[in-house]
Amino acid sequence: MKKILFITTLFFITFLSSAGFDCKKASTPTEKTICSDKSLRLLDKAMRASYDYVLNGYKFGYPVYSKSQIETIEKALKKEQRVFIKNRETCKNNTSCIREKTDKQINTLNKKSKCDHHVCFNNLSESNLLRDRSAMEYIYVKLYELLKPKGREKLQIEQKAFEKDVEKKWDQNTEESICGSDRTLCFAKESSMVQKRTKDLKEQLWNTK
């Protein structure tokens, strides 16, 4: 059981720390800006989950496509994604521009899939959760920047406590076999926690201004 919980914790940490691409290979101003901003990293990873949502819709949905058809579809999707990436590169270090274009692309991708397989639902739920976390991180940073040292310290303690609560929830769900190959429910439960935390942060931000 300890091994399972360790794997779950490792997944949780990795899930929150990376972007949709390898930041070690970031070379353009836009890529470097994304990698330096946790909120943008989460949003970029949400886009990757939405991309998988579309692709898996062809792999596991209906009608049933042949392997060669799926390969052709995947090439077309990659081409579309490269066009988007090229367009997003014009943002350079403009975080608002990157956020807007990435968010719009996620919506575009999500509308493409018509899959009712649990693999697809996992992808969509993951994308939704990452978007929620991106929004929370954005508000958190805005609030942090306005606070004085003591206020910042308190905020950091609150946020660490929140993340521990989320991690405990994942451990509990894993012990109860809720989070198996189908993580949809676990993602949804965390999204609910994140949304509540974001609401609290927004209220604090409003009262601080």
PLY file of the C-alpha trace (Angstrom):
ply
format ascii 1.0
element vertex 209
property float x
property float y
property float z
element edge 208
property int vertex1
property int vertex2
end_header
0.00 0.00 0.00
2.87 2.39 0.84
4.31 1.75 -2.62
0.97 2.65 -4.23
0.72 5.85 -2.20
4.30 6.76 -3.14
3.51 6.28 -6.84
0.36 8.39 -6.43
2.34 11.17 -4.74
5.02 11.02 -7.44
2.31 11.28 -10.12
0.76 14.23 -8.28
4.08 16.14 -8.10
4.95 15.46 -11.76
1.40 16.33 -12.80
1.77 19.83 -11.33
5.36 20.65 -12.23
5.74 20.25 -15.98
4.51 21.92 -19.15
3.11 20.22 -22.25
6.66 20.13 -23.66
10.16 19.60 -22.27
11.22 22.90 -20.69
14.84 21.76 -20.78
14.61 22.18 -24.55
12.87 25.56 -24.46
14.61 27.83 -26.98
12.18 30.53 -28.11
11.07 33.58 -26.08
7.53 32.15 -25.89
8.69 28.73 -24.69
10.98 30.29 -22.09
8.15 32.54 -20.88
5.84 29.54 -20.50
8.48 27.58 -18.60
9.13 30.48 -16.21
5.43 30.88 -15.35
3.71 28.03 -13.47
0.24 29.19 -14.51
1.23 29.09 -18.19
2.95 25.72 -17.76
-0.26 24.27 -16.37
-2.30 25.78 -19.18
0.09 24.42 -21.79
-0.15 20.99 -20.21
-3.95 21.30 -20.29
-3.68 21.88 -24.03
-1.61 18.69 -24.35
-4.35 16.76 -22.50
-6.96 18.22 -24.85
-4.83 17.18 -27.83
-4.77 13.63 -26.45
-8.53 13.89 -25.93
-8.99 14.52 -29.65
-6.53 11.83 -30.77
-7.94 9.19 -28.42
-11.40 10.04 -29.72
-10.32 8.52 -33.04
-8.50 5.61 -31.38
-11.27 4.56 -28.99
-14.44 6.21 -30.27
-16.83 5.48 -33.12
-16.71 4.90 -35.99
-13.79 2.50 -35.72
-10.77 3.70 -37.71
-7.98 1.54 -39.10
-4.38 1.98 -37.98
-3.46 3.73 -41.25
-6.45 6.07 -40.94
-5.46 6.99 -37.38
-1.88 7.67 -38.51
-3.19 9.98 -41.23
-5.46 11.77 -38.73
-2.60 12.13 -36.25
-0.38 13.70 -38.93
-3.13 16.19 -39.72
-3.59 17.02 -36.02
0.14 17.53 -35.57
0.19 19.83 -38.59
-2.68 21.90 -37.14
-0.90 22.04 -33.80
2.34 23.22 -35.43
0.39 26.04 -37.11
-0.98 27.04 -33.71
2.48 26.91 -32.08
3.89 29.09 -34.86
1.10 31.59 -34.31
1.60 31.57 -30.53
5.32 32.25 -30.98
4.39 35.80 -32.02
3.46 36.43 -28.36
7.11 36.17 -27.31
7.19 37.21 -23.61
3.63 38.60 -23.51
1.98 36.35 -20.90
-1.55 37.65 -21.58
-1.16 36.88 -25.27
0.13 33.35 -24.55
-2.68 32.72 -22.08
-5.39 33.91 -24.47
-4.14 31.95 -27.48
-3.54 28.75 -25.50
-6.95 28.92 -23.83
-8.62 29.45 -27.20
-6.76 26.45 -28.68
-7.91 24.24 -25.79
-11.52 25.16 -26.57
-10.93 24.41 -30.24
-9.44 20.99 -29.49
-12.14 20.03 -26.99
-14.84 20.62 -29.59
-13.20 18.17 -32.01
-13.57 14.99 -29.94
-16.73 12.86 -29.77
-15.52 9.97 -27.66
-17.36 8.19 -24.83
-14.47 5.93 -23.76
-13.02 6.36 -20.26
-9.57 7.11 -21.74
-11.04 10.17 -23.47
-12.89 11.24 -20.33
-9.59 11.01 -18.44
-7.97 13.36 -20.98
-10.81 15.88 -20.83
-11.04 15.79 -17.03
-7.29 16.24 -16.78
-7.43 19.22 -19.14
-10.25 20.81 -17.13
-8.37 20.31 -13.87
-5.17 21.81 -15.26
-7.09 24.84 -16.51
-8.59 25.26 -13.05
-5.15 25.01 -11.48
-3.76 27.49 -13.97
-6.44 29.98 -12.98
-5.76 29.41 -9.28
-2.02 29.93 -9.75
-2.65 33.14 -11.70
-4.76 34.60 -8.86
-2.33 33.33 -6.23
0.59 35.17 -7.84
-1.45 38.36 -8.23
-2.34 38.25 -4.53
1.18 37.37 -3.45
2.60 40.38 -5.29
0.27 42.75 -3.40
0.96 41.42 0.09
3.60 42.51 2.57
6.17 39.97 3.89
4.00 38.70 6.77
0.98 38.41 4.50
3.03 36.51 1.93
4.27 34.09 4.56
0.70 33.43 5.72
-0.46 32.93 2.14
2.31 30.41 1.45
1.38 28.45 4.58
-2.28 28.41 3.51
-1.39 27.21 0.02
0.88 24.45 1.29
-1.91 23.29 3.61
-4.31 23.25 0.66
-1.94 21.14 -1.46
-1.51 18.70 1.43
-5.28 18.36 1.66
-5.45 17.62 -2.07
-2.68 15.06 -1.79
-4.44 13.38 1.15
-7.63 13.22 -0.92
-5.74 11.48 -3.73
-4.27 9.00 -1.25
-7.72 8.34 0.21
-9.24 7.84 -3.23
-6.38 5.49 -4.18
-6.87 3.42 -1.04
-10.57 3.16 -1.86
-9.70 2.13 -5.45
-11.51 5.16 -6.87
-8.47 6.28 -8.87
-7.66 3.37 -11.16
-7.39 3.42 -14.92
-10.36 5.78 -14.87
-9.26 8.93 -13.02
-12.24 11.03 -14.10
-13.85 11.15 -10.67
-10.56 11.96 -8.93
-9.84 14.79 -11.35
-13.38 16.13 -10.85
-13.05 16.04 -7.06
-9.75 17.91 -7.19
-11.22 20.45 -9.63
-13.96 21.16 -7.09
-11.35 21.74 -4.37
-9.28 23.97 -6.65
-12.29 26.04 -7.67
-13.20 26.66 -4.04
-9.62 27.65 -3.25
-9.55 29.99 -6.25
-12.74 31.64 -5.06
-11.17 32.20 -1.65
-8.03 33.67 -3.24
-10.14 36.00 -5.40
-11.93 37.28 -2.30
-8.61 37.89 -0.59
-7.33 39.67 -3.69
-10.42 41.85 -3.83
-10.11 42.78 -0.15
-6.39 43.54 -0.55
-6.74 45.98 -3.43
0 1
1 2
2 3
3 4
4 5
5 6
6 7
7 8
8 9
9 10
10 11
11 12
12 13
13 14
14 15
15 16
16 17
17 18
18 19
19 20
20 21
21 22
22 23
23 24
24 25
25 26
26 27
27 28
28 29
29 30
30 31
31 32
32 33
33 34
34 35
35 36
36 37
37 38
38 39
39 40
40 41
41 42
42 43
43 44
44 45
45 46
46 47
47 48
48 49
49 50
50 51
51 52
52 53
53 54
54 55
55 56
56 57
57 58
58 59
59 60
60 61
61 62
62 63
63 64
64 65
65 66
66 67
67 68
68 69
69 70
70 71
71 72
72 73
73 74
74 75
75 76
76 77
77 78
78 79
79 80
80 81
81 82
82 83
83 84
84 85
85 86
86 87
87 88
88 89
89 90
90 91
91 92
92 93
93 94
94 95
95 96
96 97
97 98
98 99
99 100
100 101
101 102
102 103
103 104
104 105
105 106
106 107
107 108
108 109
109 110
110 111
111 112
112 113
113 114
114 115
115 116
116 117
117 118
118 119
119 120
120 121
121 122
122 123
123 124
124 125
125 126
126 127
127 128
128 129
129 130
130 131
131 132
132 133
133 134
134 135
135 136
136 137
137 138
138 139
139 140
140 141
141 142
142 143
143 144
144 145
145 146
146 147
147 148
148 149
149 150
150 151
151 152
152 153
153 154
154 155
155 156
156 157
157 158
158 159
159 160
160 161
161 162
162 163
163 164
164 165
165 166
166 167
167 168
168 169
169 170
170 171
171 172
172 173
173 174
174 175
175 176
176 177
177 178
178 179
179 180
180 181
181 182
182 183
183 184
184 185
185 186
186 187
187 188
188 189
189 190
190 191
191 192
192 193
193 194
194 195
195 196
196 197
197 198
198 199
199 200
200 201
201 202
202 203
203 204
204 205
205 206
206 207
207 208
